[in-house]
């Protein structure tokens, strides 16, 4: 009789442990990162630096990618600073930098890093830049 009681208790303990494992093991999973696209305005138009030549204009359409929901109000309130930062970066480009192969990726990263720093975000919220238009005239 004691052996049967011990076996029943052992089965109940093992079943309870298994049930606990299956129910609570999935709760520690990280939530997938939410990415939101934000447009700071239609286009950015600015002069670019030319070494002694005719001034050139750059027109760029930019979409910013942030990694957090609920930032719409902050982005709207900071839109002037966001646009100012991007224009400052674009107008400091030279024609040679714009025409250099592979320059868009470092430019994207410079925009992301500068926005995160200038807006003093505790976490890196800006994670991507999409160029929807990029024309030099």
C-alpha positions in Angstrom: 0.0 0.0 0.0 2.8 2.4 0.8 4.5 1.7 -2.5 1.3 2.6 -4.4 0.9 5.8 -2.4 4.6 6.8 -3.1 4.1 6.1 -6.9 0.9 8.1 -7.0 2.6 11.1 -5.2 5.6 10.9 -7.6 3.3 10.8 -10.7 1.4 13.8 -9.3 4.6 15.8 -8.6 6.0 15.0 -12.1 2.7 15.9 -13.8 2.5 19.2 -11.8 6.1 20.1 -12.7 5.5 19.3 -16.4 2.3 21.4 -16.4 4.1 24.3 -14.7 6.9 24.1 -17.3 4.6 24.1 -20.3 2.3 26.9 -18.9 5.0 29.3 -17.7 8.0 28.7 -20.0 6.5 30.7 -22.9 6.0 33.9 -20.8 9.7 34.9 -20.8 9.9 35.1 -24.6 10.8 38.6 -25.9 8.1 40.4 -27.7 9.0 41.0 -31.4 10.4 44.4 -32.1 7.7 46.7 -33.4 8.9 49.1 -36.2 7.0 52.1 -37.2 7.6 54.3 -40.2 7.4 58.1 -39.8 7.5 60.8 -42.5 9.0 64.1 -41.3 7.6 65.9 -44.3 7.4 65.6 -48.1 10.9 66.5 -49.2 14.2 67.9 -48.1 15.7 70.4 -50.6 19.1 71.9 -49.9 22.3 73.1 -51.5 25.2 70.7 -51.6 28.9 71.6 -51.4 30.6 71.9 -54.7 34.4 72.6 -54.9 34.3 75.9 -56.9 31.6 74.8 -59.3 28.0 75.7 -59.9 25.9 75.2 -56.8 23.8 72.0 -56.9 20.5 71.2 -55.2 19.7 67.9 -53.5 16.1 66.8 -53.1 15.5 63.9 -50.8 12.4 62.1 -49.6 13.0 60.4 -46.3 11.1 58.0 -44.1 12.4 57.4 -40.6 12.0 53.9 -39.0 11.5 53.9 -35.2 11.5 50.8 -33.0 8.7 51.7 -30.7 5.0 52.3 -30.9 3.4 55.3 -29.3 6.1 57.7 -30.4 3.8 59.6 -32.9 3.2 62.5 -30.5 6.9 62.9 -29.7 7.8 62.7 -33.4 5.2 65.3 -34.2 6.3 67.6 -31.4 10.0 67.3 -32.4 9.4 67.4 -36.2 11.2 70.8 -36.6 14.3 69.5 -34.8 14.2 66.3 -36.8 14.0 68.2 -40.1 16.7 70.7 -39.0 19.0 67.8 -38.1 18.5 66.0 -41.5 18.9 69.2 -43.5 22.1 70.0 -41.6 23.5 66.6 -42.5 22.4 66.8 -46.2 23.7 70.3 -46.8 27.2 69.3 -45.5 27.4 66.6 -48.2 29.7 67.2 -51.2 28.8 66.2 -54.7 31.6 63.6 -54.6 30.2 62.0 -51.5 26.7 61.8 -53.0 28.0 60.3 -56.2 30.4 57.8 -54.4 29.2 54.2 -54.6 28.0 52.9 -51.3 27.7 56.3 -49.7 23.9 55.9 -48.9 24.5 53.3 -46.1 26.9 55.5 -44.1 24.6 58.4 -44.7 21.7 56.4 -43.3 23.7 55.5 -40.2 24.8 59.2 -39.7 21.2 60.3 -39.8 20.1 57.6 -37.3 23.0 58.3 -34.9 22.6 62.1 -35.0 18.8 62.0 -34.4 19.2 59.6 -31.5 21.8 61.9 -30.0 20.2 65.2 -30.7 16.8 64.2 -29.4 18.5 62.7 -26.3 16.6 59.4 -26.4 17.4 57.0 -23.6 17.1 54.1 -25.9 18.0 54.1 -29.6 14.6 54.7 -31.1 15.6 55.6 -34.6 16.7 52.4 -36.3 16.4 53.0 -40.1 16.2 55.5 -42.9 14.4 54.9 -46.1 15.2 57.1 -49.1 12.0 57.3 -51.2 13.5 60.0 -53.4 17.1 61.2 -53.9 17.8 63.6 -56.8 20.6 66.0 -57.4 20.1 68.9 -59.9 
